[in-house]
């Protein structure tokens, strides 16, 4: 009889713990992204290719949404692109803090969250999309921000990204969510991820 009660209490404790994690605990922001049905509130372009910026500006103009270009082209060229596309410069924010794909998200996610963004439309190249979405869903998801995406075709210019780079960046993203630090910054020396 004692064993039955112990198992019953253990099951209740486990279910309570799961309920807490989902409802108000660390899993809650990720659950919110899964049920978020809002339309995108912002375009987020990951720099590294002018075609990404051009597509981002066109989509921002078409949807009348603000756009953040993370690590994009130099400010002068970027301003020229904005003028060329006929987009109001008040809708465009440039952010040059990012050093890589992970920091594209970690440098902006606090700002996005503080501004009430719960859904962003991510634009990057098709050969970069899988890794960017995996990292972004972890980092942005930790703040309850849903990501959807549009990829820029790169056809013959596509470069296959290594699985090793993909997995290392996933580990870095998870560690950033858990600690608030990029493990790349914690490792001494010039290790290139």
MODELLER restraints for C-alpha pairs under 7 A, 6 or more apart:
rsr = mdl.restraints
at = mdl.atoms
rsr.add(forms.Gaussian(group=physical.xy_distance, feature=features.Distance(at['CA:21:A'], at['CA:27:A']), mean=5.33, stdev=0.5))
rsr.add(forms.Gaussian(group=physical.xy_distance, feature=features.Distance(at['CA:21:A'], at['CA:28:A']), mean=6.51, stdev=0.5))
rsr.add(forms.Gaussian(group=physical.xy_distance, feature=features.Distance(at['CA:22:A'], at['CA:28:A']), mean=4.72, stdev=0.5))
rsr.add(forms.Gaussian(group=physical.xy_distance, feature=features.Distance(at['CA:22:A'], at['CA:31:A']), mean=6.94, stdev=0.5))
rsr.add(forms.Gaussian(group=physical.xy_distance, feature=features.Distance(at['CA:29:A'], at['CA:141:A']), mean=6.14, stdev=0.5))
rsr.add(forms.Gaussian(group=physical.xy_distance, feature=features.Distance(at['CA:29:A'], at['CA:142:A']), mean=5.52, stdev=0.5))
rsr.add(forms.Gaussian(group=physical.xy_distance, feature=features.Distance(at['CA:29:A'], at['CA:143:A']), mean=5.69, stdev=0.5))
rsr.add(forms.Gaussian(group=physical.xy_distance, feature=features.Distance(at['CA:29:A'], at['CA:144:A']), mean=4.12, stdev=0.5))
rsr.add(forms.Gaussian(group=physical.xy_distance, feature=features.Distance(at['CA:30:A'], at['CA:141:A']), mean=5.05, stdev=0.5))
rsr.add(forms.Gaussian(group=physical.xy_distance, feature=features.Distance(at['CA:30:A'], at['CA:142:A']), mean=6.02, stdev=0.5))
rsr.add(forms.Gaussian(group=physical.xy_distance, feature=features.Distance(at['CA:30:A'], at['CA:144:A']), mean=5.82, stdev=0.5))
rsr.add(forms.Gaussian(group=physical.xy_distance, feature=features.Distance(at['CA:32:A'], at['CA:144:A']), mean=5.71, stdev=0.5))
rsr.add(forms.Gaussian(group=physical.xy_distance, feature=features.Distance(at['CA:33:A'], at['CA:141:A']), mean=6.30, stdev=0.5))
rsr.add(forms.Gaussian(group=physical.xy_distance, feature=features.Distance(at['CA:33:A'], at['CA:144:A']), mean=5.39, stdev=0.5))
rsr.add(forms.Gaussian(group=physical.xy_distance, feature=features.Distance(at['CA:33:A'], at['CA:145:A']), mean=5.87, stdev=0.5))
rsr.add(forms.Gaussian(group=physical.xy_distance, feature=features.Distance(at['CA:33:A'], at['CA:146:A']), mean=4.74, stdev=0.5))
rsr.add(forms.Gaussian(group=physical.xy_distance, feature=features.Distance(at['CA:36:A'], at['CA:146:A']), mean=6.98, stdev=0.5))
rsr.add(forms.Gaussian(group=physical.xy_distance, feature=features.Distance(at['CA:38:A'], at['CA:119:A']), mean=6.75, stdev=0.5))
rsr.add(forms.Gaussian(group=physical.xy_distance, feature=features.Distance(at['CA:39:A'], at['CA:119:A']), mean=6.83, stdev=0.5))
rsr.add(forms.Gaussian(group=physical.xy_distance, feature=features.Distance(at['CA:40:A'], at['CA:119:A']), mean=4.83, stdev=0.5))
rsr.add(forms.Gaussian(group=physical.xy_distance, feature=features.Distance(at['CA:40:A'], at['CA:120:A']), mean=5.05, stdev=0.5))
rsr.add(forms.Gaussian(group=physical.xy_distance, feature=features.Distance(at['CA:40:A'], at['CA:121:A']), mean=5.79, stdev=0.5))
rsr.add(forms.Gaussian(group=physical.xy_distance, feature=features.Distance(at['CA:41:A'], at['CA:65:A']), mean=6.40, stdev=0.5))
rsr.add(forms.Gaussian(group=physical.xy_distance, feature=features.Distance(at['CA:41:A'], at['CA:117:A']), mean=6.41, stdev=0.5))
rsr.add(forms.Gaussian(group=physical.xy_distance, feature=features.Distance(at['CA:41:A'], at['CA:119:A']), mean=5.84, stdev=0.5))
rsr.add(forms.Gaussian(group=physical.xy_distance, feature=features.Distance(at['CA:41:A'], at['CA:120:A']), mean=5.87, stdev=0.5))
rsr.add(forms.Gaussian(group=physical.xy_distance, feature=features.Distance(at['CA:42:A'], at['CA:65:A']), mean=5.55, stdev=0.5))
rsr.add(forms.Gaussian(group=physical.xy_distance, feature=features.Distance(at['CA:42:A'], at['CA:66:A']), mean=5.23, stdev=0.5))
rsr.add(forms.Gaussian(group=physical.xy_distance, feature=features.Distance(at['CA:42:A'], at['CA:67:A']), mean=5.72, stdev=0.5))
rsr.add(forms.Gaussian(group=physical.xy_distance, feature=features.Distance(at['CA:42:A'], at['CA:120:A']), mean=4.96, stdev=0.5))
rsr.add(forms.Gaussian(group=physical.xy_distance, feature=features.Distance(at['CA:42:A'], at['CA:121:A']), mean=6.22, stdev=0.5))
rsr.add(forms.Gaussian(group=physical.xy_distance, feature=features.Distance(at['CA:43:A'], at['CA:56:A']), mean=6.76, stdev=0.5))
rsr.add(forms.Gaussian(group=physical.xy_distance, feature=features.Distance(at['CA:43:A'], at['CA:60:A']), mean=6.40, stdev=0.5))
rsr.add(forms.Gaussian(group=physical.xy_distance, feature=features.Distance(at['CA:43:A'], at['CA:65:A']), mean=6.71, stdev=0.5))
rsr.add(forms.Gaussian(group=physical.xy_distance, feature=features.Distance(at['CA:43:A'], at['CA:66:A']), mean=6.27, stdev=0.5))
rsr.add(forms.Gaussian(group=physical.xy_distance, feature=features.Distance(at['CA:43:A'], at['CA:67:A']), mean=4.52, stdev=0.5))
rsr.add(forms.Gaussian(group=physical.xy_distance, feature=features.Distance(at['CA:43:A'], at['CA:68:A']), mean=6.21, stdev=0.5))
rsr.add(forms.Gaussian(group=physical.xy_distance, feature=features.Distance(at['CA:43:A'], at['CA:120:A']), mean=5.75, stdev=0.5))
rsr.add(forms.Gaussian(group=physical.xy_distance, feature=features.Distance(at['CA:43:A'], at['CA:121:A']), mean=4.80, stdev=0.5))
rsr.add(forms.Gaussian(group=physical.xy_distance, feature=features.Distance(at['CA:43:A'], at['CA:122:A']), mean=6.11, stdev=0.5))
rsr.add(forms.Gaussian(group=physical.xy_distance, feature=features.Distance(at['CA:44:A'], at['CA:67:A']), mean=5.91, stdev=0.5))
rsr.add(forms.Gaussian(group=physical.xy_distance, feature=features.Distance(at['CA:44:A'], at['CA:68:A']), mean=5.00, stdev=0.5))
rsr.add(forms.Gaussian(group=physical.xy_distance, feature=features.Distance(at['CA:44:A'], at['CA:69:A']), mean=6.07, stdev=0.5))
rsr.add(forms.Gaussian(group=physical.xy_distance, feature=features.Distance(at['CA:44:A'], at['CA:120:A']), mean=6.43, stdev=0.5))
rsr.add(forms.Gaussian(group=physical.xy_distance, feature=features.Distance(at['CA:44:A'], at['CA:121:A']), mean=5.90, stdev=0.5))
rsr.add(forms.Gaussian(group=physical.xy_distance, feature=features.Distance(at['CA:44:A'], at['CA:122:A']), mean=4.81, stdev=0.5))
rsr.add(forms.Gaussian(group=physical.xy_distance, feature=features.Distance(at['CA:44:A'], at['CA:123:A']), mean=6.17, stdev=0.5))
rsr.add(forms.Gaussian(group=physical.xy_distance, feature=features.Distance(at['CA:45:A'], at['CA:52:A']), mean=6.52, stdev=0.5))
rsr.add(forms.Gaussian(group=physical.xy_distance, feature=features.Distance(at['CA:45:A'], at['CA:53:A']), mean=6.39, stdev=0.5))
rsr.add(forms.Gaussian(group=physical.xy_distance, feature=features.Distance(at['CA:45:A'], at['CA:56:A']), mean=6.15, stdev=0.5))
rsr.add(forms.Gaussian(group=physical.xy_distance, feature=features.Distance(at['CA:45:A'], at['CA:68:A']), mean=6.21, stdev=0.5))
rsr.add(forms.Gaussian(group=physical.xy_distance, feature=features.Distance(at['CA:45:A'], at['CA:69:A']), mean=4.75, stdev=0.5))
rsr.add(forms.Gaussian(group=physical.xy_distance, feature=features.Distance(at['CA:45:A'], at['CA:70:A']), mean=6.08, stdev=0.5))
rsr.add(forms.Gaussian(group=physical.xy_distance, feature=features.Distance(at['CA:45:A'], at['CA:122:A']), mean=5.91, stdev=0.5))
rsr.add(forms.Gaussian(group=physical.xy_distance, feature=features.Distance(at['CA:45:A'], at['CA:123:A']), mean=4.78, stdev=0.5))
rsr.add(forms.Gaussian(group=physical.xy_distance, feature=features.Distance(at['CA:45:A'], at['CA:124:A']), mean=6.26, stdev=0.5))
rsr.add(forms.Gaussian(group=physical.xy_distance, feature=features.Distance(at['CA:46:A'], at['CA:69:A']), mean=6.22, stdev=0.5))
rsr.add(forms.Gaussian(group=physical.xy_distance, feature=features.Distance(at['CA:46:A'], at['CA:70:A']), mean=5.19, stdev=0.5))
rsr.add(forms.Gaussian(group=physical.xy_distance, feature=features.Distance(at['CA:46:A'], at['CA:71:A']), mean=6.57, stdev=0.5))
rsr.add(forms.Gaussian(group=physical.xy_distance, feature=features.Distance(at['CA:46:A'], at['CA:72:A']), mean=6.92, stdev=0.5))
rsr.add(forms.Gaussian(group=physical.xy_distance, feature=features.Distance(at['CA:46:A'], at['CA:104:A']), mean=6.79, stdev=0.5))
rsr.add(forms.Gaussian(group=physical.xy_distance, feature=features.Distance(at['CA:46:A'], at['CA:123:A']), mean=6.41, stdev=0.5))
rsr.add(forms.Gaussian(group=physical.xy_distance, feature=features.Distance(at['CA:46:A'], at['CA:124:A']), mean=5.59, stdev=0.5))
rsr.add(forms.Gaussian(group=physical.xy_distance, feature=features.Distance(at['CA:47:A'], at['CA:69:A']), mean=6.50, stdev=0.5))
rsr.add(forms.Gaussian(group=physical.xy_distance, feature=features.Distance(at['CA:47:A'], at['CA:70:A']), mean=5.51, stdev=0.5))
rsr.add(forms.Gaussian(group=physical.xy_distance, feature=features.Distance(at['CA:47:A'], at['CA:71:A']), mean=4.66, stdev=0.5))
rsr.add(forms.Gaussian(group=physical.xy_distance, feature=features.Distance(at['CA:47:A'], at['CA:72:A']), mean=3.86, stdev=0.5))
rsr.add(forms.Gaussian(group=physical.xy_distance, feature=features.Distance(at['CA:47:A'], at['CA:73:A']), mean=6.97, stdev=0.5))
rsr.add(forms.Gaussian(group=physical.xy_distance, feature=features.Distance(at['CA:48:A'], at['CA:72:A']), mean=6.06, stdev=0.5))
rsr.add(forms.Gaussian(group=physical.xy_distance, feature=features.Distance(at['CA:50:A'], at['CA:73:A']), mean=6.88, stdev=0.5))
rsr.add(forms.Gaussian(group=physical.xy_distance, feature=features.Distance(at['CA:51:A'], at['CA:152:A']), mean=7.00, stdev=0.5))
rsr.add(forms.Gaussian(group=physical.xy_distance, feature=features.Distance(at['CA:52:A'], at['CA:123:A']), mean=6.36, stdev=0.5))
rsr.add(forms.Gaussian(group=physical.xy_distance, feature=features.Distance(at['CA:52:A'], at['CA:124:A']), mean=5.67, stdev=0.5))
rsr.add(forms.Gaussian(group=physical.xy_distance, feature=features.Distance(at['CA:52:A'], at['CA:125:A']), mean=6.68, stdev=0.5))
rsr.add(forms.Gaussian(group=physical.xy_distance, feature=features.Distance(at['CA:52:A'], at['CA:152:A']), mean=6.18, stdev=0.5))
rsr.add(forms.Gaussian(group=physical.xy_distance, feature=features.Distance(at['CA:56:A'], at['CA:123:A']), mean=6.42, stdev=0.5))
rsr.add(forms.Gaussian(group=physical.xy_distance, feature=features.Distance(at['CA:57:A'], at['CA:82:A']), mean=6.88, stdev=0.5))
rsr.add(forms.Gaussian(group=physical.xy_distance, feature=features.Distance(at['CA:57:A'], at['CA:85:A']), mean=6.81, stdev=0.5))
rsr.add(forms.Gaussian(group=physical.xy_distance, feature=features.Distance(at['CA:58:A'], at['CA:85:A']), mean=6.72, stdev=0.5))
rsr.add(forms.Gaussian(group=physical.xy_distance, feature=features.Distance(at['CA:60:A'], at['CA:66:A']), mean=6.30, stdev=0.5))
rsr.add(forms.Gaussian(group=physical.xy_distance, feature=features.Distance(at['CA:60:A'], at['CA:67:A']), mean=6.22, stdev=0.5))
rsr.add(forms.Gaussian(group=physical.xy_distance, feature=features.Distance(at['CA:61:A'], at['CA:87:A']), mean=5.85, stdev=0.5))
rsr.add(forms.Gaussian(group=physical.xy_distance, feature=features.Distance(at['CA:66:A'], at['CA:91:A']), mean=4.39, stdev=0.5))
rsr.add(forms.Gaussian(group=physical.xy_distance, feature=features.Distance(at['CA:66:A'], at['CA:92:A']), mean=5.98, stdev=0.5))
rsr.add(forms.Gaussian(group=physical.xy_distance, feature=features.Distance(at['CA:67:A'], at['CA:91:A']), mean=6.05, stdev=0.5))
rsr.add(forms.Gaussian(group=physical.xy_distance, feature=features.Distance(at['CA:67:A'], at['CA:92:A']), mean=5.01, stdev=0.5))
rsr.add(forms.Gaussian(group=physical.xy_distance, feature=features.Distance(at['CA:67:A'], at['CA:93:A']), mean=6.21, stdev=0.5))
rsr.add(forms.Gaussian(group=physical.xy_distance, feature=features.Distance(at['CA:68:A'], at['CA:92:A']), mean=6.03, stdev=0.5))
rsr.add(forms.Gaussian(group=physical.xy_distance, feature=features.Distance(at['CA:68:A'], at['CA:93:A']), mean=4.74, stdev=0.5))
rsr.add(forms.Gaussian(group=physical.xy_distance, feature=features.Distance(at['CA:68:A'], at['CA:94:A']), mean=5.73, stdev=0.5))
rsr.add(forms.Gaussian(group=physical.xy_distance, feature=features.Distance(at['CA:69:A'], at['CA:93:A']), mean=6.31, stdev=0.5))
rsr.add(forms.Gaussian(group=physical.xy_distance, feature=features.Distance(at['CA:69:A'], at['CA:94:A']), mean=4.88, stdev=0.5))
rsr.add(forms.Gaussian(group=physical.xy_distance, feature=features.Distance(at['CA:69:A'], at['CA:95:A']), mean=6.11, stdev=0.5))
rsr.add(forms.Gaussian(group=physical.xy_distance, feature=features.Distance(at['CA:70:A'], at['CA:94:A']), mean=6.13, stdev=0.5))
rsr.add(forms.Gaussian(group=physical.xy_distance, feature=features.Distance(at['CA:70:A'], at['CA:95:A']), mean=4.81, stdev=0.5))
rsr.add(forms.Gaussian(group=physical.xy_distance, feature=features.Distance(at['CA:70:A'], at['CA:96:A']), mean=5.94, stdev=0.5))
rsr.add(forms.Gaussian(group=physical.xy_distance, feature=features.Distance(at['CA:70:A'], at['CA:98:A']), mean=6.64, stdev=0.5))
rsr.add(forms.Gaussian(group=physical.xy_distance, feature=features.Distance(at['CA:70:A'], at['CA:104:A']), mean=5.99, stdev=0.5))
rsr.add(forms.Gaussian(group=physical.xy_distance, feature=features.Distance(at['CA:71:A'], at['CA:95:A']), mean=6.01, stdev=0.5))
rsr.add(forms.Gaussian(group=physical.xy_distance, feature=features.Distance(at['CA:71:A'], at['CA:96:A']), mean=4.60, stdev=0.5))
rsr.add(forms.Gaussian(group=physical.xy_distance, feature=features.Distance(at['CA:71:A'], at['CA:97:A']), mean=6.88, stdev=0.5))
rsr.add(forms.Gaussian(group=physical.xy_distance, feature=features.Distance(at['CA:71:A'], at['CA:98:A']), mean=5.74, stdev=0.5))
rsr.add(forms.Gaussian(group=physical.xy_distance, feature=features.Distance(at['CA:82:A'], at['CA:89:A']), mean=6.72, stdev=0.5))
rsr.add(forms.Gaussian(group=physical.xy_distance, feature=features.Distance(at['CA:97:A'], at['CA:107:A']), mean=6.45, stdev=0.5))
rsr.add(forms.Gaussian(group=physical.xy_distance, feature=features.Distance(at['CA:98:A'], at['CA:104:A']), mean=4.82, stdev=0.5))
rsr.add(forms.Gaussian(group=physical.xy_distance, feature=features.Distance(at['CA:98:A'], at['CA:107:A']), mean=6.40, stdev=0.5))
rsr.add(forms.Gaussian(group=physical.xy_distance, feature=features.Distance(at['CA:101:A'], at['CA:132:A']), mean=6.53, stdev=0.5))
rsr.add(forms.Gaussian(group=physical.xy_distance, feature=features.Distance(at['CA:102:A'], at['CA:135:A']), mean=6.49, stdev=0.5))
rsr.add(forms.Gaussian(group=physical.xy_distance, feature=features.Distance(at['CA:102:A'], at['CA:169:A']), mean=6.92, stdev=0.5))
rsr.add(forms.Gaussian(group=physical.xy_distance, feature=features.Distance(at['CA:102:A'], at['CA:173:A']), mean=6.65, stdev=0.5))
rsr.add(forms.Gaussian(group=physical.xy_distance, feature=features.Distance(at['CA:105:A'], at['CA:136:A']), mean=6.20, stdev=0.5))
rsr.add(forms.Gaussian(group=physical.xy_distance, feature=features.Distance(at['CA:105:A'], at['CA:139:A']), mean=6.52, stdev=0.5))
rsr.add(forms.Gaussian(group=physical.xy_distance, feature=features.Distance(at['CA:105:A'], at['CA:140:A']), mean=6.97, stdev=0.5))
rsr.add(forms.Gaussian(group=physical.xy_distance, feature=features.Distance(at['CA:106:A'], at['CA:139:A']), mean=6.69, stdev=0.5))
rsr.add(forms.Gaussian(group=physical.xy_distance, feature=features.Distance(at['CA:109:A'], at['CA:140:A']), mean=5.98, stdev=0.5))
rsr.add(forms.Gaussian(group=physical.xy_distance, feature=features.Distance(at['CA:113:A'], at['CA:143:A']), mean=6.48, stdev=0.5))
rsr.add(forms.Gaussian(group=physical.xy_distance, feature=features.Distance(at['CA:117:A'], at['CA:145:A']), mean=6.73, stdev=0.5))
rsr.add(forms.Gaussian(group=physical.xy_distance, feature=features.Distance(at['CA:118:A'], at['CA:144:A']), mean=6.30, stdev=0.5))
rsr.add(forms.Gaussian(group=physical.xy_distance, feature=features.Distance(at['CA:118:A'], at['CA:145:A']), mean=4.31, stdev=0.5))
rsr.add(forms.Gaussian(group=physical.xy_distance, feature=features.Distance(at['CA:118:A'], at['CA:146:A']), mean=5.94, stdev=0.5))
rsr.add(forms.Gaussian(group=physical.xy_distance, feature=features.Distance(at['CA:119:A'], at['CA:145:A']), mean=5.36, stdev=0.5))
rsr.add(forms.Gaussian(group=physical.xy_distance, feature=features.Distance(at['CA:119:A'], at['CA:146:A']), mean=4.56, stdev=0.5))
rsr.add(forms.Gaussian(group=physical.xy_distance, feature=features.Distance(at['CA:119:A'], at['CA:147:A']), mean=5.76, stdev=0.5))
rsr.add(forms.Gaussian(group=physical.xy_distance, feature=features.Distance(at['CA:120:A'], at['CA:146:A']), mean=6.37, stdev=0.5))
rsr.add(forms.Gaussian(group=physical.xy_distance, feature=features.Distance(at['CA:120:A'], at['CA:147:A']), mean=5.13, stdev=0.5))
rsr.add(forms.Gaussian(group=physical.xy_distance, feature=features.Distance(at['CA:120:A'], at['CA:148:A']), mean=6.53, stdev=0.5))
rsr.add(forms.Gaussian(group=physical.xy_distance, feature=features.Distance(at['CA:121:A'], at['CA:147:A']), mean=5.82, stdev=0.5))
rsr.add(forms.Gaussian(group=physical.xy_distance, feature=features.Distance(at['CA:121:A'], at['CA:148:A']), mean=4.97, stdev=0.5))
rsr.add(forms.Gaussian(group=physical.xy_distance, feature=features.Distance(at['CA:121:A'], at['CA:149:A']), mean=5.29, stdev=0.5))
rsr.add(forms.Gaussian(group=physical.xy_distance, feature=features.Distance(at['CA:122:A'], at['CA:147:A']), mean=6.44, stdev=0.5))
rsr.add(forms.Gaussian(group=physical.xy_distance, feature=features.Distance(at['CA:122:A'], at['CA:148:A']), mean=6.00, stdev=0.5))
rsr.add(forms.Gaussian(group=physical.xy_distance, feature=features.Distance(at['CA:122:A'], at['CA:149:A']), mean=4.54, stdev=0.5))
rsr.add(forms.Gaussian(group=physical.xy_distance, feature=features.Distance(at['CA:122:A'], at['CA:150:A']), mean=6.30, stdev=0.5))
rsr.add(forms.Gaussian(group=physical.xy_distance, feature=features.Distance(at['CA:123:A'], at['CA:149:A']), mean=5.82, stdev=0.5))
rsr.add(forms.Gaussian(group=physical.xy_distance, feature=features.Distance(at['CA:123:A'], at['CA:150:A']), mean=5.09, stdev=0.5))
rsr.add(forms.Gaussian(group=physical.xy_distance, feature=features.Distance(at['CA:123:A'], at['CA:151:A']), mean=5.68, stdev=0.5))
rsr.add(forms.Gaussian(group=physical.xy_distance, feature=features.Distance(at['CA:124:A'], at['CA:150:A']), mean=6.99, stdev=0.5))
rsr.add(forms.Gaussian(group=physical.xy_distance, feature=features.Distance(at['CA:124:A'], at['CA:151:A']), mean=5.26, stdev=0.5))
rsr.add(forms.Gaussian(group=physical.xy_distance, feature=features.Distance(at['CA:124:A'], at['CA:152:A']), mean=5.96, stdev=0.5))
rsr.add(forms.Gaussian(group=physical.xy_distance, feature=features.Distance(at['CA:125:A'], at['CA:151:A']), mean=5.10, stdev=0.5))
rsr.add(forms.Gaussian(group=physical.xy_distance, feature=features.Distance(at['CA:125:A'], at['CA:152:A']), mean=4.45, stdev=0.5))
rsr.add(forms.Gaussian(group=physical.xy_distance, feature=features.Distance(at['CA:125:A'], at['CA:153:A']), mean=6.21, stdev=0.5))
rsr.add(forms.Gaussian(group=physical.xy_distance, feature=features.Distance(at['CA:125:A'], at['CA:154:A']), mean=6.50, stdev=0.5))
rsr.add(forms.Gaussian(group=physical.xy_distance, feature=features.Distance(at['CA:126:A'], at['CA:151:A']), mean=4.83, stdev=0.5))
rsr.add(forms.Gaussian(group=physical.xy_distance, feature=features.Distance(at['CA:126:A'], at['CA:152:A']), mean=5.54, stdev=0.5))
rsr.add(forms.Gaussian(group=physical.xy_distance, feature=features.Distance(at['CA:126:A'], at['CA:153:A']), mean=5.58, stdev=0.5))
rsr.add(forms.Gaussian(group=physical.xy_distance, feature=features.Distance(at['CA:126:A'], at['CA:154:A']), mean=6.44, stdev=0.5))
rsr.add(forms.Gaussian(group=physical.xy_distance, feature=features.Distance(at['CA:127:A'], at['CA:158:A']), mean=5.64, stdev=0.5))
rsr.add(forms.Gaussian(group=physical.xy_distance, feature=features.Distance(at['CA:127:A'], at['CA:159:A']), mean=6.29, stdev=0.5))
rsr.add(forms.Gaussian(group=physical.xy_distance, feature=features.Distance(at['CA:127:A'], at['CA:160:A']), mean=6.37, stdev=0.5))
rsr.add(forms.Gaussian(group=physical.xy_distance, feature=features.Distance(at['CA:129:A'], at['CA:151:A']), mean=6.53, stdev=0.5))
rsr.add(forms.Gaussian(group=physical.xy_distance, feature=features.Distance(at['CA:131:A'], at['CA:166:A']), mean=5.76, stdev=0.5))
rsr.add(forms.Gaussian(group=physical.xy_distance, feature=features.Distance(at['CA:135:A'], at['CA:169:A']), mean=6.85, stdev=0.5))
rsr.add(forms.Gaussian(group=physical.xy_distance, feature=features.Distance(at['CA:135:A'], at['CA:170:A']), mean=5.86, stdev=0.5))
rsr.add(forms.Gaussian(group=physical.xy_distance, feature=features.Distance(at['CA:135:A'], at['CA:173:A']), mean=5.91, stdev=0.5))
rsr.add(forms.Gaussian(group=physical.xy_distance, feature=features.Distance(at['CA:137:A'], at['CA:147:A']), mean=6.56, stdev=0.5))
rsr.add(forms.Gaussian(group=physical.xy_distance, feature=features.Distance(at['CA:138:A'], at['CA:173:A']), mean=6.42, stdev=0.5))
rsr.add(forms.Gaussian(group=physical.xy_distance, feature=features.Distance(at['CA:138:A'], at['CA:174:A']), mean=6.74, stdev=0.5))
rsr.add(forms.Gaussian(group=physical.xy_distance, feature=features.Distance(at['CA:139:A'], at['CA:173:A']), mean=6.24, stdev=0.5))
rsr.add(forms.Gaussian(group=physical.xy_distance, feature=features.Distance(at['CA:139:A'], at['CA:177:A']), mean=6.35, stdev=0.5))
rsr.add(forms.Gaussian(group=physical.xy_distance, feature=features.Distance(at['CA:140:A'], at['CA:146:A']), mean=6.86, stdev=0.5))
rsr.add(forms.Gaussian(group=physical.xy_distance, feature=features.Distance(at['CA:142:A'], at['CA:177:A']), mean=6.71, stdev=0.5))
rsr.add(forms.Gaussian(group=physical.xy_distance, feature=features.Distance(at['CA:165:A'], at['CA:193:A']), mean=6.79, stdev=0.5))
rsr.add(forms.Gaussian(group=physical.xy_distance, feature=features.Distance(at['CA:172:A'], at['CA:182:A']), mean=6.15, stdev=0.5))
rsr.add(forms.Gaussian(group=physical.xy_distance, feature=features.Distance(at['CA:172:A'], at['CA:183:A']), mean=6.06, stdev=0.5))
rsr.add(forms.Gaussian(group=physical.xy_distance, feature=features.Distance(at['CA:175:A'], at['CA:182:A']), mean=6.90, stdev=0.5))
rsr.add(forms.Gaussian(group=physical.xy_distance, feature=features.Distance(at['CA:175:A'], at['CA:183:A']), mean=6.88, stdev=0.5))
rsr.add(forms.Gaussian(group=physical.xy_distance, feature=features.Distance(at['CA:176:A'], at['CA:182:A']), mean=5.27, stdev=0.5))
